[in-house]
């Protein structure tokens, strides 16, 4: 089954304790992206990746890191989480980058709800 | 900066009522337009998309949207909503210039049975 898988789905942590949210897709998609969803703010892009070893900042990258060593995986790293990073996080992927090709729609993971105390 | 505006933040309708959710974007070039739906507790799913051609796009579950280039709009419509349409709806825009998708802030739709 074609899917984007995120783990963990729920996590409560404390300020400063490094954590990684994993994301994996099995559709051979080139483009992957991380978003955070906050009430009243919609989805805001954190980082995106056009392909292996190609990553770039989105609109709210502060406090986050990413890597793309393999095509299928795109982990989100919070080196020193803070309470303002409490949010719902979505990983998404698409075959083509935005604006290219007719299959540029995003496929989303189930979401990871993170609480930083 | 490019942006997407969804003017209705919360909409409450009775079953069988007609729905129209507004979406306006600010980019002046060639765009691709999307509507995504997020049912309670679930991830976002594609409802419909516009890339080119007929500006009236039909999606799943009886939804449709019309691209009006002169108004920079891509409004979502459904003639008769059902209780199961209760969800949050997001409009999104992409174009090759930025390699990004830009989402609106979402519209929460509640359909009363």
Interface residues (C-beta under 8 A of the other chain):
Chain A: X31 X33 X35 X40 X41 X42 X43 X44 X45 X48 X50 X56 X58 X59 X90 X92 X97 X98 X99 X100 X102 X104 X105 X106 X108 X109 X110 X111
Chain B: X6 X9 X30 X31 X32 X34 X36 X42 X43 X44 X45 X46 X49 X51 X90 X92 X94 X95 X96 X97 X98 X99 X100 X101 X102 X103 X104 X105 X106
